[in-house]
Every structure is written in structure tokens, then in C-alpha cells.
Amino acid sequence: MSNIPYKIYLEENELPKAWHNVRAAMKEKPEPFIHPATGNPCVKNDLLPVFCEELVEQELNVSDEFIPIPDEIQDFYRIFRPSPLIRAYFLEKILDTPAKIFYKFEGNNTSGSHKLNSAAAQVFYAKKQGLTSLTTETGAGQWGSALSMACAHFGVELTVYMVKVSSEQKPYRKVLMQTYGANVVPSPSDTTDIGKKILSENPGTGGSLGCAISEAIEAAVKTPNCRYVLGSVLNHVLLHQSIVGLETKAAMEKYGVSPDIIIGCAGGGSNLGGLISPFMADKIRGKNNIEFVAVEPSSCPSLTRGKYSLDFGDTGKTTPLIKMYTLGSGFIPSPNHAGGLRYHGMSPIVSKLYHDGYINAKSYNQSEVFDAAAKFAKCEGILPAPESAHAIKGAIDAALKCKESGESKVILFGLTGTGYFDMSAYQGYLEGKMSDYTPSDEDLQKGFDSLPDGS
Ligand SMILES: *Cc1c(COP(=O)(O)O)cnc(C)c1O
């Protein structure tokens, strides 16, 4: 394994031509969305007013393991894909570990994260359906940036509801989106009924992803020829992100390596779900024994302390009910710097796999996560997004465990993005002003009280 280059690329003809749908391999499928009014599983017609038709098909498809990637999307992918798979030789050396560490780096495009993989697909299908505009929410700003880029490329108008605290913490994210032509509205806002209601109940709130989703859905439903798009959580988003896992698997096989541990940060579960997708299918079929680890912030512990329950995807309770690990749609997390991980719920696919014991989960507080980020930046050179740094922390801990036991395991983690827009967070960290906030059981109970079954 010593002849592995620092950076492994696939050739253009080795790029995946189809996405991987892990649900086809799952023995028990994630539970379908439930219509809150009828209590019945949602069918295609229930979802069409909100989402593009092709995405609804993908959302409900539990049987086709491979779904072809249209040529136009493959062409756009070629601008920034394949993403590099990097052997973290320098990190291994600093940790003095016998483990072999690899990371798949998704920060090599201007939007700065893996989110462009799904943005490209979603905007292409919207355009193909003849839609003229889209709405969405963004927390940390990465999804909004990715979608702005894709909308500019394919020629679709976009309104982004940006969580108010994030728009204040990261003003240049807003400018980036505006440069690509997007209309950016801090949320909660007075441009929607639900925004006005949230503002009147919680004046001065910094907002949350859940609020911003409610506003974006309301705006989409009220605007002709417009639909809502979401950057994480949903099954079709994980499907698009499987490009990450497929490339990684192909690149590792090229060098005869296979991972023992795969680690990803988990906000809504899309990068983790995408990275593990083809490896998980093999595991379910008994072809490997990989350990999968989801890493989340202690301040928003959906998997490690949440409930596996039916819940709404948004604060305004306008979405279908989703069976997932959740802190309750009423949970408003503390202003942690990893904005992309501040979501109350979790992908139903990742939730089901976790519930069935295929995935483990860990949580860390933000100062230890930033320690890991700084350590990584100093030796590997890449400045990680705070979200990605959760996976780095998980990988460092796994590598140090190998040092104790003397095992030379192969550790793979997802480095989902860069942290150039997170300078105020890094500044706070360097000045020793970073606080750690872990919700008490009572804090969590308030969120659980908002669950529809009252559990
Ligand atoms: C959005 C985001 C995440 C978290 O979202 P997932 O859907 O859980 O992947 C992680 N890292 C970065 C850089 C992000 O932008």
C-alpha cells in the first residue's frame, strides 16, 4: 500500500454514469412519508405541488439500485468532478498512528461543498420540467451558494431564505449568492405568513433551518411555475450524493484498498449517506464488515439523543410526516458555528440504517472540533468547514485508537467542504471565545413536546 499517491483521481471515462440508490439493497426500507391529514403514506400526487416530478419519482423509488445520470448533469459535474481522494500521510505522521487515513475532498468547487452534486441535478430537472423559479432555505450558506451556482448555469431564478443568524455571521455568503443572481431573504422574514407568525411569537429570534424551510415552501406553493428544493435529508438528495461514494469506491479499488471505518459528519445526512451508499449495500449483502460512523455536534444531537419518531421536516409543520431521528421540529439549536449541522431531524435512510444497527453515532462539542480543524489545516493544508471538522475529529479519534491497539486499519472520511466563509468562527476559536453548549434533558424535552404523537 506504500505506493499510494497523495492524491488519487479517476480518469474521465471512469466516472460514474449512474447514481446509487441504497434503498434497493436495504432489507427493510425506510418508512414512507405520511400525509398528516389522512395518516396514509404519501403518493406521487401529494408531493407534486411542492417538488419537481422527476425528483418525486426518485424520492419514492425504493427498487432501482442504479439510476442513470442525464448527460447534461454529467457534463456540469465534469467542471468539478472527480473530486480528489487524498491519502492523509501528513496527518498520519503527526498522530504517529499505524492507521491509514484517506479523505474524499468535496471543497474543490467555488460553492465550497458537496452540495453542488445535488444542486446540479435538482436544477436540471426543474429546467427540464419548464419551471421558471425555485425557492430554498440555507443555513450556513453552502446549499444556497451551490444552488445559486447551478441556477445561474442552467438559467432558473432563485429565492433563498437564509437563517438570520447565518446571514449575520456570514455576510459574504450572501454576496456570493447575489453575484450568481439569487434573491436572498434573511429568515424569519415578513415576506411569508409563516415568517410573520414565527416573528410575532419569537421576536428577536435568529431563526433556524426549520423556519426557513417553512417560508421557502410557502413561497414556492404561492408562486406560479415555481417549486421548492431541499439540499439534504430527502432520499433523492442522498441519491445524488452517492456520486461521492461511487467515485471513492472506484478509486480505492484501483489501488486495492478497502476501508475498515468510514466516517462522515451528519447534519441532514446527505454527505454521509452518499459517501457510504455503495459500501453499505455491500455490507448489507455480507460482502464487507465496514464500521460506519456518523458524527454530529453535541449542541444538535439528533442521532445520539433524539427520538426515532414521525415528525415534520419544518417548524411550520407544513411538510409530510417523516420517520426519522429527531429532536422535534420545535427544537431551536444554540448558535453553533457548524450551521450546516443545525437541523432537528435526520435523513430517513440514515435514520433507518442507524436504527437497524448498521451505523454508529458520536457527538463532539465545538471547541474539540475546532482543535481538530486547526491540527488538520496545519499539516494537510486544507482549511476545513466547521461541519467537515466533525468528521476530522472522528477520524483522529479512530486513528489514535489504532495507535493504542497497534492496528493498521484503513480509515476513510468525508471532507465535505472548505471554511473560507467561516473566518469569524475561526477568529472566535483563536481568541479563546468559543463556548460549548450541550442542551440539558429539559431543553430536549421542550423539542420532544413538539412531536406530533406527543411522545
Ligand atoms: C451542509 C453541509 C454539511 C451537512 O449536511 P449533510 O446533509 O449532513 O451532509 C456538512 N458539511 C458541509 C460542508 C455542508 O455544507
The ligand as a Tripos MOL2 file, in Angstrom:
@<TRIPOS>MOLECULE
LIG
   15    15     1     0     0
SMALL
NO_CHARGES

@<TRIPOS>ATOM
      1 C1        -24.4720   21.0950    4.5680 C.3       1 LIG1
      2 C2        -23.1470   20.6290    4.9320 C.ar      1 LIG1
      3 C3        -22.9660   19.5210    5.7640 C.ar      1 LIG1
      4 C4        -24.0920   18.7860    6.4250 C.3       1 LIG1
      5 O1        -25.1100   18.3280    5.6090 O.3       1 LIG1
      6 P1        -25.3640   16.7840    5.3250 P.3       1 LIG1
      7 O2        -26.6200   16.7550    4.5690 O.co2     1 LIG1
      8 O3        -25.4500   16.0930    6.6390 O.co2     1 LIG1
      9 O4        -24.2170   16.3230    4.5330 O.co2     1 LIG1
     10 C5        -21.6910   19.0950    6.0130 C.ar      1 LIG1
     11 N1        -20.6260   19.7290    5.5110 N.ar      1 LIG1
     12 C6        -20.7530   20.8170    4.7210 C.ar      1 LIG1
     13 C7        -19.5200   21.4870    4.2050 C.3       1 LIG1
     14 C8        -22.0160   21.2820    4.3990 C.ar      1 LIG1
     15 O5        -22.1360   22.3460    3.6090 O.3       1 LIG1
@<TRIPOS>BOND
     1     1     2 1
     2     2     3 ar
     3     2    14 ar
     4     3     4 1
     5     3    10 ar
     6     4     5 1
     7     5     6 1
     8     6     7 2
     9     6     8 1
    10     6     9 1
    11    10    11 ar
    12    11    12 ar
    13    12    13 1
    14    12    14 ar
    15    14    15 1
@<TRIPOS>SUBSTRUCTURE
     1 LIG1         1 GROUP 0 **** ****
